[in-house]
Amino acid sequence: MNTNPKTNCLVPVTDFFQLKDKVLYWANRYGTFCFLDNQQYNIAPHQMECLVGVGIKYCIKANAGENALLQLSSFVNDAKESSSWLFGHLGYDLKNEIENLSSENPDETGFEDLFFFVPEVVIKLNEKELWIEAENATAIAAEIVSMATTPQDVSSTVTFDYRLTKDAYSQKVELLKQHILRGDCYEVNFCQEFFASTAIINPLYIFQKLSAISPNPFAALYKYDNKWLICASPERFLNKQENKIFSQPIKGTSKRDQKNVDHDIANKEWLRYSAKDRSENVMVVDLVRNDLSKICEEGSVGVEELFGIYSFPQVHQMISTISGTLIDGISFTDIIKACFPMGSMTGAPKKIVMELIEKYETRKRGIFSGALGYINPSGDFDFNVVIRSVMYNAASGYLSYQVGSGITHYCNAAAEWDECMMKAEAIRQVFQ
């Protein structure tokens, strides 16, 4: 990759929230951008508040079966040699190149299994300063500071259809429990889709509304080729800092009660000591430890926090943190082959449950339960888990969101349905 000389510009921040809106509105004028927003959460290892890649210098897109990971490996190496940033996503069905699997379910959202781009402009923003890297950084800074943030047109009314009725969902849960009873697997993350076929929405408006209702630490607005991801994810997939790697899977959910403090605290404490949620969480922790052990120095993989309880606007979540020291020479694609898809969105053992997911779910997951993030010029990276998200194909009008939960032998189908509805509450509020 040949890149033209880049310049940097640093601007002091006087009104952080206003300037963040200006950055978002400015990026929204481009056909491709990735706006990553930490929403002022400080979940360690915290690196930056807001990071944005805008415009395309070079890009790669591929699907499983097209040597996608081999192509990505070459692309990442070229970017590192030219000291370039990368932004992009990994779709769930990359699993078909990592394992001997296939996917035959329909997919109307249209996201490729892999898309990454070297941006024309990189923007970092925190409460103190705005940093811009581009060929004309000073001029861009002036554009952003003077950007008008007029109210966005609201989206049209959207009515979502269910892929599964509650009864059909319950029947599938009972079938999955039979697989668990037979010893085929221990736990399956089973997801369902809600969709609208001919929607017309304003993605920027929807993102702002979702962020207001449900601010989360791995939020994002992401666009390329008329495909949009509007993301309010609370979960980190992987973070690499030099030779240290972290994963922070979520397993365990209880409802918030913002109107009744005592009830809210009781829900939080119920989650802290829930035997079912602890069992699911420790299962995924063991799976992540096993994944990281493939790419980390022997004896270096450990659990830094087990059963941590974190509160978000709609839910309390149980989060654990696992880390390790990477073996010298391990590449980005080596790490992805060892750890993707993330265990919190599959279950255990991974290959068998991914086969069951393909059998019992009705649609491809696409970018949902994949990962979105960045790789910086030194090779460090941070990727989320794409959940609590809306996928929108502006060309076709297809609008979709998916939610899921962990199915175990002791679970109750009606309770799992209710958990799915709870996780989707913020998205439903956005479109009401």
LOVEXRO-999696 format. One record per atom (N, C-alpha, C): x, y, z. Coordinates in steps of 0.1 Angstrom, whole numbers, plus 2048, in hexadecimal, padded with zeros to 3 digits. Layout:
BEGIN
XYZ...
This chain:
BEGIN
8087F480080080080080980C8008078157F780D8227F680482D7FC80883580580083F80B80784C80A7FF85780780486480780786981481087381681487982380787D82B8078798387FC87C84080088884A7F789084E7F989A8577F08988637F489D86E7EC89D87A7E78AA87F7DB8AB8857D68B788A7D08B48987D38BD8A17CE8BB8AF7C58C88B37B98C58B77B08D08BA7AB8CE8C97AC8D88D17A78D78DF7988D78DF7928CF8E97848CD8E977E8D68F47748DE8F176C8E68FB75F8E08FE7588DA8F474B8D48F674C8C68EF74F8BC8F87518AE8F27458A98EB7398A98F072E8A38EA72A8AA8DD72B8B78DD7288BE8D17338BB8C673F8BA8C974A8B78C07488A88BB74489F8C47428918BF7378918B572C8988B77228998AD72789E8A072F8A98A07358AE89473D8A488C74589C89474D89288D74488888773A88488E73187A88872A87F87C72588B87C71E89187072889386573489686873E89885D74188A85674388085F74687385973A86D85172E87185572286B84F72187084072987A83C72887E82E72F87482473786B82A73F86282273885582073C84E81573684181273B83681B74683782174C82D82A75283483674D83084275483484E75082B85975982B86475782387075982C87C74E82E88374D83788F74C82F89B75782E8A37578268AF75782F8BB74D82C8C474A8358CF74A82D8DC7528318E575382B8F27488308FC74183A8F873683F90073A84290F74684691174C84B91E74C83F92874B83392474E82892D75D82692F76182293A77082093C77281194076F8089377717FA93977F7F69357887F393F7967F093C7967E39337A07E292A7AA7ED9277A57F891E7A280392379C80E91C7A78159147A58189077AF81E8FF7AB82C8FA79F82E8F479B83B8EF78C83C8EF7888488F077984B8F17728498E477784F8DA77084F8CD77B84E8C27798458B97828428AE77A8418A177F84889677784888A78184687E77D83D87578483C86877A84085D77F84985477684F84A77C84E83C77484A83277984982478283D82278483A81578B82E8127988328097A382D80E7AF82D8067B081F7FF7AF8158077B08078027A67FF80A7A17F58047977EC80C7987DE8077937D580F7927C780C7857C281077E7BA8087717B480B7727A680676D79C80E76D78E80A76378681275F77B80D75777281475E76581775A75D82176075082475F74881776A74081576B73880977373F7FE77774C80077E7537F678C7567FB79274E80479E75080B79E75E81279376081879176D81E79B77182979F7678327A876A83C7B676B8377B976482C7C77658267C877381F7BD7788197BD7858137BF79081E7B778D8297B87978347C679783A7CD78C83C7DA78C8417E47948397E379382C7EB79B8237E87AA8247DB7AD8257D67BB8267DB7C18337DA7BA83E7DF7BF84B7EE7C184B7F57B88458047BA8448087C683C8017C88318047D48298017E18307F67E18387F27ED8407FC7F084A8017E585180B7E785B8187ED85681C7E884A8287ED8448277FB84081B80083D81980E83981581784481581185181181885D80281D85B7F98158567EC8198547E281385E7D781B8617CC8168697C380D8617BD8038677B27FB8607A67FC86979A7FD86278D7FB8697857F186177D7EA8687747E086176E7D686A7687CB8637617C186B7657B38667627AA86F76279B86D75479686E74F79086474178A86574277C86B73677987173576C87873976086F73576086273875585974675385574F75B85975D75885876174A85E75874686775973986E75B72E86375673085775672584D76472484776D72E84977B72C84578372785177F72A85D78672686978471886C77771386A77470586C76E70085F76C6F385F7666ED8537566ED8557516F98527436FC85373D70384773070484772A70B83B71E71284171871B83870D72383C7037248306F771F8326EE71E8276E27278296E072D8356D57358386D57428306C974882E6C97558266CF76082E6D376B8276D977782D6D57838246CC78B82A6C77978236CF7A48266D77A48306DE7B08346E97B482B6F17A98256FA7AC81B7087AF81F70B7AF82C7197B18307227A682B72E7A982673879F82373D79983074378D82F74878783B75578F84075A79783876679E83C7677AB8347697B683B76B7C38347747CB83D77F7D08377897D983E78D7E48347907F083A7947FB83179F8038387A88088307B28128357AB8208337A882883D7A183483C7A98408367A28498307A985582C7AB85E8387A285D8427A386684E7A185D85A7AA8608647A885A8727A686587C79C86388479986D88E79886689C79F86C8A679E8688B37988748BC78F8718C478887B8CC7878778DA78B8808E478787D8F278388B8F878188B90577C89790B7858A390B7928A190779C8AB9077A08B08F97A18A78EF7A68AA8E27A18A28D77A18A88CB79D8A28BF7AA8A18B77AD8948B37B98918AB7B588C89D7BB8928937B888E8857C488A87E7C487F8777CF87B86E7C987A8607CF8818577CA8818497D48898407D28898337DB89182A7D88A082C7CC8A48307C98B28327C28B48407C98AF84A7C38AF8587BE8BC85C7C68C785A7C28D485F7B58D98597B38D784C7A78DB84579B8D284979D8C684C7928BD85178E8C185F7988C58677958CA87578C8D687478F8DF86B7878EB8697798E88647788DE85B76A8DA8577628D48627688CC86A7618C587575C8D087F7658D98837628E388D7568EC8897568EE87C74B8F787773F8EF87273F8E28747348D986F7278DD87671C8DE86E70F8E08747098D38787038D28846FD8C58896EE8C788A6E88C987E6DA8CB87E6D28BE8816C78BF8876BF8B388B6BD8AA87F6BF89D8816BD8948766AE8908736AB88E86769E88986369B87C86A68F87B87068C86F87768986486D68A85787168884C86867984986767584285C66783F85B66483486565783286865282887165681A86C65C8128756608058716597FA87A6537F087364D7E587A6557D987865A7D38826637C788065A7BA88165E7B18786587A387866179A88065B78F88566378588D66677988367277588367576887C67075C88366F75D89066975289865F7578A16537508A264A7538AC64F74E8BA6497528C464E74E8D264D73F8D36427398CD64172A8CE64C7238C664E7288BA6597228B16677248B866972F8BE6767318C56777278D066C7258D866D71C8E366F70E8DF66970A8D366B6FC8CE67A6FA8CA6807048C468E7038C16977028CD69470A8D769B70A8E469B6FC8EA68F6F58EA68D6E88EF6966DE8E76966E08DA69E6D78D26AD6D88D56B16E58D76BF6E78DB6C36E18E86B96E28F16BB6DC8FF6BD6CC8FD6B66C68F36B86B88F16C66B58ED6CC6BE8E46DA6BC8E06E36BC8EC6E06C68F56E86C79026E76BB90A6DB6B690C6D86AA9146DF69E90E6E069D9016E86918FB6F76938FC6FB69E90070A6A09017106A68F57086AB8EB70E6B18DF7166BE8E27116C58EC7176D28EF7136D68FD7186E19027156E591070C6F191070E6FA90670670790670670C8F86FB7118F36FA7178E66F47258E66FB72E8E06F673C8DE6EC73C8D26DF73D8D56D573B8CB6CF7498C86CF74E8BC6CA75B8B86BE75B8AF6B77668AF6AB7678A76AB7758A16A57768956A578388D69778A88D69879788E68C79F88C68F7A88806867AA87768A7B186A67E7B98646827C285B6797CA85367E7CA8456767C783B67B7C582D67D7D18256757DC8286757E881F6767F48286807F583068180083A68880C83368581883768C82383469082B84169C82B8446A08318516AC83A84F6AE8438586BA84C8596C48458636CE83E85F6D78378686DD8408726E184D86F6E78568786DD8598836D185C8806C785F88A6C48538936C484788D6C283A8956CD83889E6D983A89A6E58398A26E58438AE6E184F8AB6E18598B66D68568C06CB8518BB6C084D8C46C38418CC6C98378C66CE82B8CD6D882E8D86E28378D46EC83B8DE6E68438EA6DC84A8E76D58528F26CE8488FB6C783E8F66C08358FE6C982A9056D38268FD6DB81B9026EA81D8FE6F08279056FF82990370781D9087108188FF71780C90372680E8FF72F80790573D80A9037438058F673C7FD8EE7427F98E17387FD8D67328098D772980E8CD7308128C07288118B572E8148A872381889E72782189571F82388872982087D72581787472E81186A72781085D72D81585272781584573181283A72D80983173480882472A80281A72B80580E72380080371480080670F80B80C70180C8106FC80281A7067FC8217037F382D7077FA8396FE7F98436FF8008506FF7F785C7087F98657077F28727057FD87D6FA7FC8846F780688F6F87FE89C7038008A37077F78AE7077FD8BB7027F68C57027FA8D37077EF8DC7137EA8D87187DE8DE71F7E18EC71C7D88F67237DA9037307D19047327C98F973C7BE8FB7497C08F27547BE8F97617BD8F17647AF8ED7697AD8E176D7A08DC77C79E8E07857A68DA7937A58DC7997B38DC7A37B58E57AB7C18E57BA7BD8E67C27C28DE7D17BF8DE7D87CC8E17E17CB8EB7EA7D68EE7F87D18EF8007D38E580E7CE8E480D7BE8E48127B88EE8127A98EE8077A38F77FE7AC8FC7F47A89057E67A88FE7DE79D9007D179C8FA7C779A9047BB7A09027B07A090C7A379B90579B79490B78D79190778479391377879891076E79B91B76079691775E78991875178491474678791E73A78991972E78B92172677F92172277A92C71876F92E71277293B70577593B6FD7789476F77869466EA7869476E27929456D779394F6D579F9556C87A295D6C47B09596B77B295B6B07BE9576B37CA9606B57D695B6B67E29636A87E79676A87EE97269C7F59766A080397B69F80C9716A481997469B82197D68E81C97E68482498668581F99568A81499868A80E9A569880A9A969F8129B16AD8109B46AF8029BB6A68009C56A87F39CD6A67E79C469C7E89BB6997DD9B26A57DB9A86AA7E69A46B67E599A6C27DF9A16C47E29AD6D07DC9B56CD7CD9B76C07CA9BA6BD7BC9BC6BF7B49AF6BC7BA9A46BE7B39976CD7B19946D47BB9986E37BA9966E97AF99F6E57AE9AB6EA7A49B56E57969B16D97969AC6D47899A76DD78399C6E178C9936EA7889886F778398E6FC78B99770A78899D70A7799A26FF7749A86FF7679AE6F775D9A76F276099A6EA7579936F374B98E6EF73F9936F673398F6F67309806EB73297A6EA73096B6F47399646F37469676FC75096070B74E96370E74A96F71C74797372173B96B71873196A71C72596271E72895471673094D71873493F72473D93E72774694873274F94773F74794874073E95274C73795374F72D94874472994174672093574C72892A74873492874E73C91D75C74192175E74392E76C74693277573B92F77172F93277A72392F77C72292077272591877372490977D72F90477C73B90A78574690679374390A79573D9167A273A91B7A972F9117A172690D7A671C9037A97228F67A172C8F17A47338E57B173B8E67B37428F17BF74B8F27CB7428F47CA7368FA7D572E8FD7DC7298F07D572A8E47DA7268D77E47308D27E373D8D77EB7488D17F374F8DC7F374A8E87FA7518F38047488F980E74E90081974790681373E91181973291281472891C81472E92A80972C93180873193E80473F9408037479358007559367F17589367E874F9327DA7529317D475193F7CD75C9437C775C9507BA7649507B276295A7A676A95C7A87759657A77829607AA78E96879E79197079278F96B78679197277B78796F77578097976B77697775E77B97C75377A97474677E97974578D97D74C79597574A7A497873C7A89747357B097C7287B59797297C49757247C79697257D49637167D995F7137E59627067EA95F7057F39536FC7F094B6F97F893E6EB7FD93F6E78069366D980C9386CE8039396CD7F89316C27EF9316C47E293A6D17DE93B6D47D19426E17D294A6E17C99546EE7C695A6F47BA9537017B99527087AE94B7137A995371579C95172079595872C79394E73779A95174279A94774F79594E75678D94776378894C76E78C94377A78E94878679394179078894179578493579F77A9337AA78092B7B777E92F7C27849287CD7799267D677D91E7E277491B7ED77C9147F977691480577C90E80777590080677D8F58077778E88157718E58157668DE8217608D98277698CF83476B8CF83B7738C583776F8B78347788AE8327758A082477189D81B7718A780D76E8A480677989C8007768917FA7818897EB78388D7E578E8877D77918897CE7858857D17808797C97758747CB76887C7D77668827D975A88B7CF75C8977CE76889C7C676A8A87B77688A47B376D8997A576B8957A275C8937AB75588C7A974788A7A773F8987AE7448A27AE73D8AF7A17418B779C74D8B57927528BE7847558B87837558AB7777598A576F74D8A076274E8A07597588A775B7578B67577628BD7597628CB74F7588D27557528DD74D7488E474074C8EA73F7598ED73375E8F372775E8EA72A75D8DC72075D8D271E7508CB7267468D07247388CB71F72F8D572772D8E07257228E97317188E972F70D8EF73A7038F07346F58EE73D6EC8E87496EF8E07456F78D374E6FF8CF74B7098C47467028B774E6F98B274A6F48A473D6ED8A473A6E58AE72D6DE8AF7216E88B07236F28B97186FC8BB7167058AF7217088A871F70F89B7177078917196FA8917116F28887026F288C7006F28996F26F389E6EC70189C6F470B89D6EF71989A6EA71988C6F27148836EE7148746E170C8726DF70187A6D46F98786C76FF87E6C87068896BC70A8906B971988E6C372188B6BF72F8876BA7308796B373B8766AC73B8696B374485F6BD74D8646C475685B6D375685E6DB7598546E975B8576EA7678616F57668696F77718736FD77D86C70577B86170C78685B71678D86471579A86471E7A286D71A7A087B70D79D87E70979B88C71078F89271579189E71D7888A672B7868A072E78F89673C79189274379B89A74C7A28947547AC89C7577B88937577C489975A7D18927657D889B76F7DE8947797E589B7847EA8927907EB89879B7F28917A87EB8947B27ED88B7C07E988E7C87F588C7D07F98967D88058947E580288D7ED80C8897F980A88180480188880380089580D7F789C8087E989D7FC7E68997F67D98997EE7D68A57EC7E08AF7E37DE8BA7D47E08B47CB7DA8BB7BD7DA8B67B37D98C17A67DD8BE79B7DB8C778F7D88BF7887CD8C277C7C98BB7717C68C47657CA8C17597C78C97527BA8C47487B78CB73F7AC8C77327B38C272E7B08B57237B78AF7167B18B47117B78BF7047B48C56FC7C18C86F07C08CC6E77CC8CE6E87D58C36E77D08B76EA7D88AB6DF7D78A06DE7E18986D57E188D6DD7E18806D97D88776E07D786A6D67DC85F6DB7E58566D27EB84C6D97EB83F6D27E68356D67E78276CE7F28206D47FD81E6CD8098196C980780A6D07FE8036CC7FC7F56BF7F47F46BE7EA7FD6B27E17FC6A77E58066AA7EC8106A17F081A69F7E58256A87DB8256A77D182F6AD7D583C6A67D48476A97D88546A87CD85E6B27CB8666B27BE86E6B97C187C6B47BA8866BD7B88926BB7AA8976C57A589E6C57988A46C87988B26C278F8BA6C578E8C86C677F8CB6CD77C8D66CE76E8DA6D176C8E86D27608EC6D575C8FA6DC74F8FB6E274B9066E873F9086DF73490C6DE7299046D571E9076DD71390F6D871091B6DE7059226D36FB9266D76F092B6CE6E592F6C36EA9396C76F39426BF6F794C6B67049496B870993D6B171593A6A271393769B71E93868D71E93568A72692968372091F68172791267A73491367073591C66974291D67274C92367B74892D68475293268F75692869374D92069D75191569675B90B68A7589086827628FF68277090667F77091267E77D91A68C78491A69677C91B6A478291B6A778890E6A37819036A57878F569D7948F46917948F96897A18F868F7AC9006957A890C69B7B29146A87B890D6AF7B09076BB7B59006B77BD8F46AC7BB8EE6A77C38E269F7CF8E669D7D28F36957DC8F86997EA8F26A67ED8F36AB7FA8EE6A87FC8DF6AA7F28D76A77F38C96997F58C66907EE8CE6827EF8CC67D7FD8CF6838038DA6808118DE68481B8D368F8188CC6948218C268A8238B66838178B367A8178A866C8198AB66981B8B865B81D8BC65782B8B8
